[in-house]
């Protein structure tokens, strides 16, 4: 009986020793919490995890199950756990902060210490995380390790940065480079989330930046927003942790690592060795001491689990041809796969796993190849002859189209016929019709989008004019004129390459498909008008040669992806030299042609002014020149201003709000001035651009009044509205009895008065009344339109 007890004791000892070296989750353990899988060595509940550092708590929060790190002092939510191919845990860590009052005294603070690494299992990933500091006049850092008196500092590693703000608008959304926000990579072996802040003087900054913040976060999951200067103090951030097996060896200061290669066999593994799955291997950790396990090549699964259904299992490479290519017959083998050529073929180059197999090439095939080569040589000779003939033809076209002159011009790219074919990809993307043919969308080698269109046919008599026009167009360097990048002269009709405008033409935006119309604010329309006027002004007076466009209309005003207007389509433009004041032969578009030009054939700068006046009417009404079948936009506006001195009935209802009617009226009156029958009474483009600019400044002054609160009164009209109406009545000549004898300088004074009125309203703020009132915040003007580009003159 005693011998039986002794035998049972020995068996128990052997079983317990085997249990140390064999890992795996016992049956019945919870394998999932909420939507997060819990793979071994992690586990929920006693006996289900490898050691205390791998214990996961599954708690109920907001009606759902949420996994957390059980060994941490605080609640650290787990979002993801992986064991292969990288040992990682994604958790949510709190933000450290220090808050101040206007006197610079600290009112509350939290250094982010959550003691997430009590068992030493985790290191904060230096590859996937960064350290972010937010605030104004802020410096913060984290640190790691004890220098043990070596060097100047107490810790081994420091990582931090400094932020600065001059005012509440200094910080910009999406910018984290030192103004309001800074970020820095972190060193390896960081074990905690503790942050150190250095206190700097405070003052008015507490109004827009009451606290300093610092946190670790996934590099891919954070983009700074100015609103983060007032961040929620309870906010948490996603952080990746590297984990490893960091069991202690015999002495407390030594952490286990991978065994030497000569002992890395199943029989010789040390007790507690974690890589228990067949076809697993040990990898030393690169972030702190310890090791982790991986499956060997050709296998995947959980290397910490000895269950054949959960551990490292063979990959069927033949079922994954995208990852494991085979240009023949594929056969899966344990940990690898075989790939053999089909019958009648043989491997070539690097074998069938890398490239196609080749035929074994019998004699009949060699004979056939000889015949083929002979025929191929003959074909090559014929093709070479045809290519030489084609080359001569292209050279002829090149000279005919002025290539010998244009190739000497520095800022014009000369494209060959083959280059244009590559740019256009065989004319597959047609985006419209130009004055002389189709317009194609193309892409240069550097991925720059371009528009390519055919020019006019060039003959010997026209060659000098064509080359001069191309040179002049290439010299027009203005942000509101479509830039000519180059041309192709190796074709019968030259092709011109222009910069690409992604939003198409103003005509498409104003009068396109009703289902695809883009909302256009008054601010955006004013921007388009100002930019178009600036482009025309430049053409008329800012370059050495005077240019008359001759066909200004919405279809020839293109818009970029940022809605920057650009004058285009110079196919009908004419170059006027110093001794010429007009040209006789220019085509135009009905509805936009100056009546004087139509009757006399004289194209002057005032002809473009007339056409631009029509464009202004289309911008404020969103109606084409002929609408409702038989109504003329120009005539109807003239009737409205003759009858009521107001075009309000024709304004686009989308923008005809009460506070903007005065601006719209001024635009309408400017259009009427441009459409005057007598050329000498029309303003020039300098005056048109200046008056539009003043209206834009007036609008911006009202929009950007420091986001002040406007008061909406329930009883009676507002003082501001009444004053606006009074100003409008004062500006109208009929109201003052002065008649309509204002000159163009008077119109400029009128626009300046409107600008002063709007600016004054913005500065003085609302005037209180005895009546009950409520406050509403005015929406700031849309960013990226006008105000950033045009500043109020002193």
Buried (B, 14 or more C-beta within 10 A) or exposed (E): EEEEEEEEEEEEEEEEEEEEBEBBBEEEBBBEBBEBBBBBBBBBBEEBBBBEBBBBBBBEEEEEBBBBBBBBEEBBBBBBBBBBEBBBBBBBBBBBBBBBEEEEEBEEBBBBBBBBBEBBBBBBBBBBBBBBBBBBBBBBBBBBBEEEEEEEEEBBBBBBBBBBBEEBEBBBEEBBEBBBBBBEEBBBBBBBBBBBBEBBEBEEBBEBBBBBBBBBBBBEEBEBBBEBBBBEBEEBBBBBBBBBBBBEEEEEEEBBBBBEEEEBEEEEBEEBBBBBBBBBBBBEBEBBBBBBBBBBEBBBBBBBBBBEEBBBBBBEBBEEEEEBBBBBBBEBEEBEBBBBBEEEBEBBEEBBBEEEBEEEEEEEEEEEEEEEEEEEEEEEEEEEEEEEEEEEBBEEBBEBBBBEBBEEBEEBBBBEBEBBBBBBEEEEEEBBEBBBBEBBBBBBEEEEEBBBBBBBEBEEEBBEBBBBBBBBBBBBEBBBBBBBBBBBBBBEBBBBBBBBBEBBBBBBBBBEEEEEBEEBBBBBBBBBBBBBBBBBBBBBEBBEBBBBBBBBBBBBBBBBEEBBBBBBBBBBBBBBEEEEEBBEEBEBBEBBBBEBBEEEEBBBBBBBBBBBBBBBBBBBBBBBBEBEEEEEBBEBBBBBBEEEBBBEEBBBEEBBEEBBBBBBBBBBBBBBBBBBEEBEEBBBBBBBBBBBBBBBBBBBBBBBBEEBEBBEBEEEEBBBEEBBBEBBEEBBBEEEEEEEEBEBEEBBEBBBBBBBBBBBBBEEBBEEBEEEBEEEEEEEBEEBBBBEEBEBEE
